[in-house]
Amino acid sequence: MLSLFLSVLLKVAVLFFMVAAGYFCGKLNLISDGGAKEMTAVLFWIVTPCLVVASLQSMIGKVSVGSIFLSGALSVICIAVSIGVSFLLYRKHPSERRRILRFAASYSNCGFMGLPLVNAVLGGQGVAYASMFIAAFNLFVWTHGVSCMKKEPGIDYKKAILNPGIIGLAIGLALFVLSARLPEVILSPMEYFSDLNTPLAMLVVGVYISEIPLKELFADTDLYHLSLIRLLVVPVLCFLILLPLHVDRTIFTTLLILSSAPSAANSVMFAAQFGGDTRLGSKAVALTTLFSALTMPLFPILVDCFY
């Protein structure tokens, strides 16, 4: 058990060294706020779809179609749990803060923080299952998430369906179900783009953290409560729900890692887009990311103890 904890902790530490590089790039103005947004766009529009397709390609003949869809169904349950918890707990806060805190508690940074750790701990099979979680995340975040952050209610279903994560998954799943392998001249560039996911994502997270004075970051008591909910309460509830189902160990570990990730970077981007409190969103992402170095390694251990 200790060796597994140290192994996962080492992988988290590697990610945080990359985050530290992004932090210093932000502090030294080597990467501006605009640059971080452009890097996020590259991750969103190019890297993530390539990663999803390439991962599913690598699993053809190794993972069943049923297990892929099972991971998708269980992902929906895990995200629904986090949304339910956030709705129950953030009811008395002022509207401006409530919107940010609910969103930050509901949605994990499954793409930027969770996916690199899944890849490091479980490899391509874990990434294939994770792609279903990310698809569910995209559906929820562009429907419930947008509605949560907007001052006026309403859902843009076109954006919910026609986003790069869903399009990449649709292409990747179709090829996977048909056992159709892409030619090397197409697959190789996609694999190269996939390799950018971890370093680019960690740099972006580091730049976001660099924008918040550390003194201010640790002064907001609501953020400690948020960190407890996002990093411990939600993944523990997911663990308790999934445990009696006796699902495949890799699926179980993948879903727990993604559910235990810190608050989504969308907390900042959506706040900016819909006129919310971007400073609170940035602090939520920053503090939960810092604390996640201590909490994320615990959940692969939980699976190891009970499976």
DRENTI-539103 format. One line per 2 residues: number of its first residue (from 1); their letters; for each residue x negated, y, z negated of C-alpha. Coordinates in Angstrom, 1 decimal. Example, Ala and Ser with C-alpha at 12.3 -4.5 7.8 and 13.67 -1.06 7.14 Angstrom:
2
1	AS	-12.3:-4.5:-7.8 | -13.7:-1.1:-7.1
//
This chain:
307
1	ML	0.0:0.0:0.0 | -2.8:2.4:-0.9
3	SL	-4.6:1.7:2.3 | -1.4:2.4:4.3
5	FL	-0.9:5.7:2.4 | -4.5:6.8:3.1
7	SV	-4.2:5.8:6.7 | -1.0:7.9:7.2
9	LL	-2.5:10.7:5.1 | -5.6:10.7:7.3
11	KV	-3.4:11.0:10.4 | -1.4:13.9:8.8
13	AV	-4.7:15.6:7.9 | -5.8:15.4:11.5
15	LF	-2.6:17.2:12.5 | -3.2:19.8:9.9
17	FM	-6.7:20.5:11.1 | -5.1:21.3:14.4
19	VA	-2.5:23.5:12.6 | -5.5:25.3:10.9
21	AG	-7.0:26.0:14.3 | -3.7:27.6:15.4
23	YF	-3.6:29.5:12.1 | -7.0:31.1:12.7
25	CG	-6.2:31.7:16.4 | -3.2:33.7:15.2
27	KL	-5.1:35.6:12.5 | -7.9:36.5:15.0
29	NL	-5.4:37.4:17.7 | -6.8:34.8:20.0
31	IS	-3.2:33.6:20.5 | -0.5:36.3:20.3
33	DG	3.1:35.8:19.4 | 3.9:36.1:23.1
35	GA	1.3:33.4:23.8 | 2.8:31.1:21.3
37	KE	6.2:31.5:22.9 | 4.7:30.7:26.3
39	MT	3.0:27.6:24.9 | 6.4:26.6:23.4
41	AV	8.0:27.0:26.8 | 5.3:24.7:28.3
43	LF	6.0:22.2:25.6 | 9.7:22.4:26.1
45	WI	9.9:22.4:29.9 | 6.9:20.3:31.0
47	VT	5.2:18.3:28.2 | 8.2:16.9:26.3
49	PC	10.0:15.5:29.4 | 6.8:14.0:30.7
51	LV	6.1:12.4:27.3 | 9.6:10.9:27.2
53	VA	9.4:9.5:30.7 | 5.8:8.2:30.4
55	SL	6.6:6.6:27.0 | 9.6:4.7:28.4
57	QS	7.5:3.7:31.4 | 4.9:2.1:29.1
59	MI	7.6:0.1:27.3 | 9.2:-1.5:30.3
61	GK	9.2:-5.3:29.6 | 8.1:-4.7:26.0
63	VS	11.2:-3.2:24.4 | 14.8:-4.2:25.0
65	VG	17.4:-1.8:26.3 | 19.6:-2.6:23.3
67	SI	16.9:-1.5:20.8 | 16.5:1.8:22.7
69	FL	20.2:2.5:22.5 | 20.3:1.3:18.8
71	SG	17.7:3.8:17.9 | 19.8:6.5:19.6
73	AL	22.9:5.6:17.6 | 21.0:5.6:14.4
75	SV	19.4:8.9:15.3 | 22.8:10.5:15.5
77	IC	23.6:9.2:12.0 | 20.4:10.6:10.6
79	IA	20.9:14.0:12.1 | 24.6:14.0:11.0
81	VS	23.5:13.3:7.4 | 21.2:16.3:7.4
83	IG	23.9:18.5:8.8 | 26.4:17.3:6.2
85	VS	23.9:17.9:3.3 | 23.1:21.4:4.5
87	FL	26.8:22.3:4.8 | 27.6:21.2:1.3
89	LY	24.6:22.9:-0.3 | 24.5:26.3:1.4
91	RK	28.0:27.7:0.8 | 27.5:30.7:-1.5
93	HP	24.5:32.4:0.1 | 25.0:35.6:2.0
95	SE	26.0:35.0:5.6 | 22.6:36.1:7.1
97	RR	20.6:33.8:4.8 | 23.1:31.0:4.9
99	RI	22.8:30.6:8.7 | 19.0:30.3:8.6
101	LR	18.9:28.0:5.6 | 21.6:25.7:7.0
103	FA	19.8:25.4:10.3 | 16.4:24.9:8.7
105	AS	17.8:22.1:6.5 | 19.7:20.4:9.3
107	YS	17.0:20.2:11.9 | 13.6:18.7:11.6
109	NC	10.5:19.6:13.6 | 10.8:16.2:15.2
111	GF	9.1:17.1:18.5 | 6.2:19.2:17.2
113	MG	5.4:17.5:13.9 | 7.3:14.2:13.9
115	LP	6.4:12.9:17.3 | 2.6:13.3:17.0
117	LV	2.7:11.4:13.7 | 4.9:8.7:15.2
119	NA	2.5:8.4:18.1 | -0.5:8.2:15.7
121	VL	1.1:5.6:13.4 | 3.2:3.5:15.8
123	GG	2.0:4.1:19.3 | 4.0:4.0:22.5
125	QG	6.8:1.9:21.1 | 7.5:4.4:18.3
127	VA	7.4:7.2:20.9 | 10.0:5.4:23.0
129	YA	12.4:5.1:20.1 | 11.5:8.7:19.1
131	SM	12.6:9.9:22.5 | 16.2:8.9:21.6
133	FI	16.0:10.9:18.3 | 14.8:13.9:20.2
135	AA	17.6:13.5:22.7 | 20.1:13.4:19.9
137	FN	18.4:16.4:18.3 | 18.7:18.4:21.6
139	LF	22.4:17.6:21.8 | 23.1:18.7:18.2
141	VW	20.8:21.7:18.2 | 22.4:23.2:21.4
143	TH	25.9:22.6:20.1 | 26.2:22.7:16.3
145	GV	22.8:24.4:15.9 | 23.6:27.3:18.3
147	SC	27.1:27.7:16.7 | 25.5:27.8:13.3
149	MK	23.0:30.5:14.2 | 25.3:32.7:16.3
151	KE	27.3:35.5:14.6 | 30.2:34.7:16.9
153	PG	31.3:31.0:17.2 | 31.1:29.2:20.5
155	ID	29.1:26.4:22.2 | 27.4:26.5:25.6
157	YK	27.9:22.9:26.7 | 25.9:23.5:29.9
159	KA	22.8:24.3:27.9 | 23.5:21.3:25.6
161	IL	23.4:18.9:28.5 | 21.0:20.6:31.0
163	NP	17.9:21.0:28.8 | 14.5:19.4:29.6
165	GI	14.7:16.9:26.8 | 18.0:15.5:27.9
167	IG	17.0:15.6:31.6 | 13.7:13.8:30.9
169	LA	15.5:11.2:28.9 | 18.1:10.6:31.6
171	IG	15.4:10.0:34.2 | 13.3:7.9:31.9
173	LA	16.2:5.8:30.7 | 17.4:5.2:34.3
175	LF	14.0:4.0:35.3 | 13.7:1.9:32.1
177	VL	17.0:0.2:32.5 | 16.2:-0.6:36.2
179	SA	12.7:-1.7:35.2 | 11.5:0.7:37.9
181	RL	7.8:1.7:37.6 | 6.7:5.1:38.9
183	PE	3.7:5.1:41.3 | 0.4:5.9:39.8
185	VI	0.1:9.2:41.6 | 3.2:10.4:39.8
187	LS	2.8:8.7:36.5 | -0.9:9.7:35.9
189	PM	-0.1:13.5:35.9 | 2.8:12.9:33.5
191	EY	0.5:11.0:31.1 | -2.0:13.8:31.2
193	FS	0.7:16.3:30.4 | 1.9:14.0:27.6
195	DL	-1.5:14.1:26.0 | -1.0:17.9:25.5
197	NT	1.9:17.4:23.2 | 0.0:17.1:19.9
199	PL	-2.7:19.8:20.3 | -0.4:22.3:21.8
201	AM	2.4:21.7:19.3 | 0.0:22.0:16.3
203	LV	-1.5:25.2:17.6 | 2.0:26.7:18.0
205	VG	2.9:25.8:14.4 | -0.4:27.3:13.1
207	VY	0.3:30.5:15.0 | 3.7:30.8:13.4
209	IS	2.3:30.2:9.9 | -0.4:32.9:10.5
211	EI	2.3:35.5:10.9 | 3.5:35.2:7.3
213	PL	1.5:36.7:4.4 | 0.8:33.8:2.0
215	KE	1.9:35.9:-1.0 | 5.3:36.5:0.6
217	LF	5.5:32.9:1.7 | 5.4:31.5:-1.8
219	AD	7.7:34.2:-3.4 | 11.1:33.1:-2.0
221	TD	12.7:30.6:-4.4 | 15.3:29.6:-1.8
223	LY	12.5:28.1:0.3 | 11.4:25.7:-2.5
225	HL	15.0:24.4:-2.6 | 15.0:24.2:1.2
227	SL	11.8:22.2:1.1 | 13.2:19.8:-1.4
229	IR	16.3:19.2:0.8 | 14.5:19.0:4.1
231	LL	11.5:17.0:3.1 | 12.8:14.6:0.4
233	VV	16.6:14.6:0.0 | 17.5:14.1:3.6
235	PV	15.0:11.4:4.5 | 15.7:9.5:1.2
237	LC	19.4:9.5:2.1 | 18.6:8.3:5.6
239	FL	16.4:5.6:4.1 | 19.3:4.4:1.8
241	IL	21.7:4.3:4.8 | 19.4:2.5:7.1
243	LP	18.0:0.0:4.6 | 21.1:-2.3:4.4
245	LH	21.3:-2.5:8.2 | 18.0:-4.4:8.4
247	VD	17.0:-2.7:11.7 | 13.7:-3.3:13.5
249	RT	10.8:-2.1:11.3 | 9.4:0.2:14.0
251	IF	12.8:1.8:14.6 | 13.2:2.3:10.9
253	TT	9.8:3.8:10.4 | 10.2:6.1:13.5
255	LL	13.6:7.5:12.3 | 12.3:8.1:8.8
257	IL	9.2:9.9:10.0 | 11.3:12.1:12.3
259	SS	13.9:12.8:9.6 | 11.1:13.7:7.1
261	AP	9.5:16.3:9.3 | 9.6:20.0:8.3
263	SA	12.1:22.6:9.5 | 12.4:22.9:13.3
265	AN	10.5:25.7:15.1 | 13.9:26.5:16.6
267	SV	14.7:28.2:13.2 | 12.5:31.1:14.4
269	MF	13.3:31.0:18.1 | 17.1:30.8:17.6
271	AA	17.0:33.5:14.9 | 15.3:35.8:17.4
273	QF	17.7:34.9:20.2 | 20.9:35.4:18.2
275	GG	19.9:38.4:16.0 | 19.2:36.4:12.9
277	DT	16.5:36.8:10.1 | 13.4:35.8:12.0
279	RL	11.2:36.4:9.0 | 13.2:34.0:6.8
281	GS	13.1:31.5:9.7 | 9.3:31.8:10.0
283	KA	8.8:31.4:6.3 | 11.1:28.3:6.3
285	VA	9.1:26.7:9.0 | 5.8:27.7:7.5
287	LT	6.4:26.5:3.9 | 8.1:23.2:4.8
289	TL	5.2:22.5:7.2 | 2.7:23.1:4.5
291	FS	4.5:20.8:2.0 | 5.2:18.1:4.6
293	AL	1.5:17.2:4.4 | 2.2:15.7:1.0
295	TM	5.7:14.2:1.7 | 5.6:12.8:5.2
297	PL	3.1:10.0:4.4 | 5.4:8.7:1.7
299	FP	8.1:7.4:4.1 | 6.1:4.8:6.1
301	IL	5.1:3.5:2.6 | 8.8:3.2:1.6
303	VD	9.4:1.0:4.7 | 6.3:-1.0:3.9
305	CF	7.5:-1.7:0.4 | 11.0:-2.9:1.3
307	Y	10.3:-4.6:4.7
//
